[in-house]
């Protein structure tokens, strides 16, 4: 009985942590929340697909 309660607590705790983490990364923005932000070509400031919203011409 105690083992079942422990397992259920762990599952719900982990689920809650993942939801919290997902919402926090979502608030940071697409590139800031991405694990590949440093190697992604779209995260580059020179890219027209840059997550910073700046394009090569400087117009948005």
N, C-alpha and C positions, 0 to 999 in steps of 0.2 A: 504494500500500500504506500509506504513512504517512497519507494523507488519510483512508482508511477507519478506521484506528486512532484518529485524532483525532476523527472524527465519532462513533464508538462511545463514546469516552471522554466526549465532551460530552453525549451522550444519557444515559449512565448517571450522570454527575455531576449533571446537572439533575434526573433522576429521584430520585436520592438526596437532593438538596437539598429537593425538594418533599415527600418523605416525612418528612424531618426537620422541616421547617416545619409540616407538618400535625400531627405529633405534639406539637410545642411549643404550637401554638394549642389543641389539644385539652386539654392540661393546664391551660390558663388558664381554661377553662370556656366555656360557650356564648356569653355576651355579651362577655366579654373577648377572645375569639378572633375575634369577628365584625367585619368591616370597617364595618358600619353601626351599631355600638354607640351612637354619639352621636345618631343621628337616628331610631333604632328606638323606637317607642312601648312595646314590651315591655321595653326596657332602663330605662325611667323608674322611679324609686323609687315613684311613685304608682300604677303599674299593677298590677293583680292578677296579671298575667302576668310580673311583674318577675323577672329572672334572679337577683336577690339572694336569692330565697326568701321574702321578706317579702310578706305580703298586706296589704290595706287595714286589716283588723281586727287585724293584728299576730300572728295565730295562724298556725301553719304546719301 
